[in-house]
Amino acid sequence: MTNHRTLFLTQRGLHHQQRALEAAPPQLEVIMRRDASREELVALIGDVEFLISERAGVIDAEMIAAGKRLRLIQRLGRQVWDIDIATARRAGIPVCAWPITGCALVAEHMIMQMLGLLKRVREMMQVVAAADDWGIQPQRCDEDWFAYNWSKRRGIGQLMGATVGILGFGEIGLELAKRLAGFDCTVLYNKRQRLPEVVEKEYAIRYASADEIAAESDVVCCLLPFPGSEGAMNRAYFAVMKPGAIFVHAGSGAVVDEPELIDALRSGHLAGAALDTYTYEPMRPDDPLLALARDPATNLILTPHTAAGGISTRPTGRADDYANILALIEGHPLRYVVG
């Protein structure tokens, strides 16, 4: 069997690297590199047929020219602005951007978190289940009879037209921005390095400092990674947020100072919060967040680190990372070709 040499570039940890290697088809000889130097990459790329680049990383004209045997550049994710697509096209090398399923699922989950808090879903479910006597005689509904908001609920918000700030704008942030466009939201973002202007226009997003996001946003979405961000979401940050704003978190664990978030909720400064990751996982039975979540008056949604889906959501695991390579080897059309 022919072993097609494949260079796999990543910025992710050993756990993710191992899963990607385990999913590699037997036809491929995969060379995995994390944060390799430019000199090493230029040296390696000359002897490979396929280049997989996970999420980000410059692939410029020099690297493409060095890839004398290169047949495909496969970016895992939507971030392709750091790839010299024009040079690749002239060299006859297709560039593909394969969406990352897990990132899309987290973005969907965050939309659910926002809507659940803005619509006060937990409270509404409890109101209906209580089956109280509302002083209105129930009647069969038709086109002329309905009892809209029979429980006289207040404080029901809307995502449409809201200002949403995203802290830690990577692959999930891009997926989230795409979905928020359908709600006509103003989307602010913050990351270590500002995106190119053409990308900001494509996704209709505006760069802002973390404090500007806090001050201007109706919804603050936290997607911060752990390194360098431990406890970054704390009392000082919550205090800068708009009164009545909501906070949703699906970034790394231990980024949120949970006792100080609880204080911001109890004081009424924040109108609600939703978390999918925590400082301790699984959550401890005596975690103060759990006690707060049992209070029906608190607009708090907790999910058990499932934003990226359940066990059976992605039965093929990381096999999709290599789908286009196999398609090219077998003579099938490529998917998600860029440019």
C-alpha positions in Angstrom: 0.0 0.0 0.0 1.3 3.5 -0.9 1.9 5.7 2.0 1.0 9.3 1.1 3.1 11.6 3.2 0.9 14.1 5.0 2.0 17.1 7.1 -0.4 17.9 9.9 0.1 21.3 11.6 -1.7 22.1 14.8 -1.6 24.4 17.8 -3.6 22.0 20.0 -2.5 19.7 22.8 -1.5 16.1 23.0 -5.0 14.7 23.6 -6.3 16.3 20.3 -3.2 15.3 18.4 -3.5 11.7 19.5 -7.2 11.6 18.4 -6.3 13.0 15.0 -3.5 10.5 14.5 -5.7 7.6 15.5 -8.2 8.6 12.9 -5.7 8.7 10.1 -6.4 6.2 7.3 -3.8 3.6 6.7 -2.9 5.0 3.3 -1.4 8.1 4.9 2.0 8.6 6.7 1.1 11.5 9.0 3.8 13.8 10.3 2.3 15.8 13.2 3.8 19.1 14.3 2.8 21.6 16.9 4.0 25.2 16.7 6.9 24.2 14.5 9.4 26.8 13.3 9.1 28.2 9.9 12.5 26.7 8.9 11.3 23.2 9.9 8.0 23.6 8.0 9.7 24.8 4.8 12.0 21.8 5.1 9.2 19.3 5.7 6.8 20.5 3.1 9.0 19.7 0.2 8.5 16.0 0.7 4.7 15.8 1.4 1.7 15.4 -0.9 -0.9 16.8 1.5 -0.9 19.6 4.0 -3.4 19.7 6.8 -3.5 23.0 8.9 -5.7 23.0 11.9 -7.6 26.3 12.6 -4.9 28.8 11.8 -1.3 29.3 10.7 0.4 31.2 7.9 0.8 29.3 4.6 2.5 31.8 2.3 4.0 31.9 -1.1 7.4 30.6 0.1 5.9 27.6 1.8 3.7 26.8 -1.2 6.7 27.1 -3.6 8.7 24.7 -1.3 5.9 22.1 -1.6 7.1 20.6 -4.9 4.9 17.5 -4.4 2.0 19.2 -2.8 -1.5 18.2 -4.1 -3.8 19.7 -1.5 -3.9 22.3 1.3 -6.6 21.3 3.8 -7.5 23.9 6.5 -9.6 22.5 9.3 -12.0 25.4 10.1 -13.1 28.5 8.3 -10.0 30.7 8.9 -8.3 30.9 5.5 -7.1 34.5 5.4 -3.6 33.5 6.4 -3.3 31.2 3.4 -2.0 32.6 0.1 -4.9 31.2 -1.9 -3.9 33.1 -5.1 -0.4 31.5 -5.1 -1.8 28.1 -4.4 -4.2 28.5 -7.3 -1.5 29.5 -9.7 0.5 26.4 -8.6 -2.6 24.2 -9.2 -3.0 23.3 -5.5 -6.6 23.4 -4.3 -7.3 24.9 -0.9 -10.2 23.6 1.1 -11.8 24.9 4.4 -13.5 22.0 6.2 -15.9 23.2 8.9 -15.2 21.8 12.4 -18.4 20.1 13.6 -17.6 20.5 17.3 -17.2 24.3 16.9 -20.5 24.6 15.0 -22.2 22.6 17.8 -20.8 24.9 20.5 -22.0 27.9 18.6 -25.5 26.4 18.4 -25.3 25.7 22.1 -24.5 29.4 22.8 -27.4 30.5 20.8 -29.5 28.3 23.0 -28.0 29.7 26.1 -28.7 33.3 25.0 -32.3 32.6 24.0 -32.9 30.5 27.1 -31.8 33.4 29.3 -33.5 36.2 27.3 -36.8 34.3 27.2 -36.4 33.1 30.8 -37.1 29.5 29.8 -36.6 28.0 33.2 -39.1 30.4 34.8 -41.6 29.8 32.0 -41.4 26.1 32.4 -42.0 26.3 36.1 -44.9 28.7 35.7 -46.7 26.3 33.3 -45.9 23.2 35.4 -47.3 24.9 38.5 -50.8 24.9 37.0 -51.9 27.8 39.2 -55.3 29.3 39.1 -54.8 32.5 37.1 -58.3 33.8 37.5 -59.2 33.0 33.9 -61.6 30.3 32.9 -59.8 28.0 30.5 -61.5 27.8 27.1 -60.7 25.9 24.0 -58.6 28.1 21.7 -59.7 29.2 18.2 -58.9 32.2 16.0 -60.8 34.5 18.3 -59.9 33.1 21.8 -56.5 32.8 23.3 -55.0 33.9 26.6 -51.7 35.5 25.6 -49.3 35.7 28.6 -51.9 34.6 31.0 -49.4 34.5 33.9 -48.4 38.2 33.3 -44.7 37.5 32.8 -42.3 40.4 32.7 -38.7 40.8 31.6 -38.9 38.7 28.5 -36.0 39.8 26.2 -35.1 39.4 22.6 -31.9 38.5 20.7 -33.0 40.3 17.6 -31.1 43.6 17.3 -29.1 43.0 20.5 -25.4 43.9 20.9 -23.5 40.7 21.5 -19.8 40.7 22.5 -17.6 37.7 22.0 -14.4 37.3 24.1 -11.9 34.9 22.6 -12.8 34.9 18.9 -11.5 31.8 17.3 -13.2 29.1 15.3 -16.2 28.9 17.6 -16.5 32.7 17.5 -16.7 32.6 13.7 -19.4 30.0 13.7 -21.3 32.0 16.4 -21.0 35.3 14.4 -22.5 33.6 11.3 -25.5 32.5 13.3 -26.0 35.8 15.0 -26.2 37.5 11.6 -29.7 36.0 11.2 -30.8 37.9 14.4 -29.6 41.3 13.1 -27.3 41.5 16.0 -24.4 44.0 16.4 -21.4 41.7 17.0 -18.3 42.9 18.8 -15.3 40.7 19.2 -12.0 40.6 21.0 -8.9 38.4 20.5 -5.2 38.7 20.9 -4.6 39.8 17.3 -7.2 41.8 15.4 -8.5 40.1 12.3 -7.9 41.6 8.8 -10.5 44.2 7.8 -11.8 42.1 4.9 -12.7 39.3 7.5 -14.5 41.8 9.7 -16.5 43.0 6.7 -17.3 39.4 5.6 -18.6 38.4 9.1 -20.1 41.9 9.9 -18.1 42.1 13.2 -16.4 45.0 14.9 -13.2 44.8 17.0 -13.5 46.1 20.6 -11.5 46.0 23.8 -12.7 43.6 26.5 -13.9 46.6 28.6 -15.7 48.0 25.6 -17.5 44.7 25.1 -18.5 44.7 28.8 -19.8 48.3 28.6 -21.7 48.0 25.3 -23.0 44.4 25.1 -26.5 43.2 26.0 -24.9 39.7 25.9 -21.3 38.8 26.7 -20.2 35.5 25.3 -17.0 34.1 26.9 -14.9 31.7 24.8 -11.6 32.4 26.5 -9.0 29.7 26.6 -7.5 28.6 29.9 -3.8 29.6 29.5 -3.5 33.2 30.6 -7.2 33.6 31.3 -7.7 31.9 34.7 -10.3 33.8 36.7 -10.4 36.5 34.0 -14.2 36.8 34.3 -14.4 38.2 37.8 -16.0 40.8 40.0 -14.2 43.7 38.3 -15.3 42.6 34.9 -18.9 41.8 35.9 -19.1 45.3 37.4 -18.3 46.9 34.1 -21.0 45.0 32.3 -24.2 46.8 31.5 -26.9 46.5 34.3 -29.3 43.9 33.1 -26.9 42.2 30.7 -26.5 38.4 30.5 -23.4 36.4 30.5 -22.9 33.1 28.7 -19.8 30.9 28.9 -18.6 27.9 26.8 -14.9 28.6 26.9 -12.4 26.7 29.0 -13.0 25.8 32.6 -11.6 27.9 35.5 -11.9 31.1 33.4 -14.9 32.3 35.4 -14.6 33.3 39.0 -17.8 31.5 39.9 -18.4 32.9 43.4 -18.1 36.4 42.0 -20.5 35.6 39.2 -23.0 34.3 41.8 -22.7 37.7 43.6 -23.4 39.6 40.3 -26.5 37.5 39.8 -27.8 37.8 43.4 -27.3 41.5 43.4 -29.4 41.8 40.2 -26.6 43.5 38.3 -26.7 40.7 35.8 -30.0 39.5 34.5 -28.9 36.0 33.9 -26.0 33.6 33.2 -25.4 30.3 31.5 -22.4 28.1 31.8 -21.3 24.8 30.1 -17.8 24.6 31.7 -16.7 25.0 35.3 -13.7 25.3 37.6 -14.3 21.7 38.9 -15.6 19.0 36.6 -17.7 17.0 37.2 -19.4 19.6 39.4 -19.1 18.9 43.1 -22.4 18.2 44.9 -21.9 21.2 47.2 -21.0 23.6 44.4 -22.7 26.9 45.2 -23.8 27.2 41.5 -26.0 24.2 41.9 -27.7 25.6 45.0 -28.4 28.8 43.0 -29.7 26.9 40.1 -32.3 25.2 42.3 -33.7 28.7 43.2 -36.6 29.2 40.7 -36.2 32.9 40.9 -32.7 32.8 39.5 -32.2 33.1 35.7 -29.3 30.6 35.6 -28.8 27.7 33.0 -26.2 25.1 33.7 -25.3 22.3 31.3 -22.8 19.4 31.9 -20.1 20.4 29.4 -22.1 19.1 26.4 -21.9 22.2 24.1 -20.0 20.2 21.5 -22.5 17.4 21.5 -23.1 14.0 23.1 -21.2 10.8 22.9 -22.9 9.7 19.6 -22.9 13.1 17.9 -19.8 12.5 15.9 -19.5 8.7 15.4 -16.6 9.2 12.9 -14.5 11.1 15.4 -11.6 12.9 13.6 -12.0 10.9 10.3 -13.4 13.9 8.5 -10.0 15.6 8.9 -8.9 13.3 6.1 -12.0 13.1 4.0 -10.8 15.4 1.2 -7.4 13.7 1.0 -9.1 10.3 0.5 -11.4 11.9 -2.1 -8.5 13.2 -4.0 -6.7 9.8 -3.9 -9.8 8.0 -5.1 -10.7 10.6 -7.8 -13.8 12.0 -6.1 -14.7 15.7 -6.0 -13.3 17.9 -3.2 -15.6 19.5 -0.7 -15.4 23.1 0.7 -13.0 24.4 -2.0 -12.0 28.0 -1.4 -11.6 30.6 -4.1 
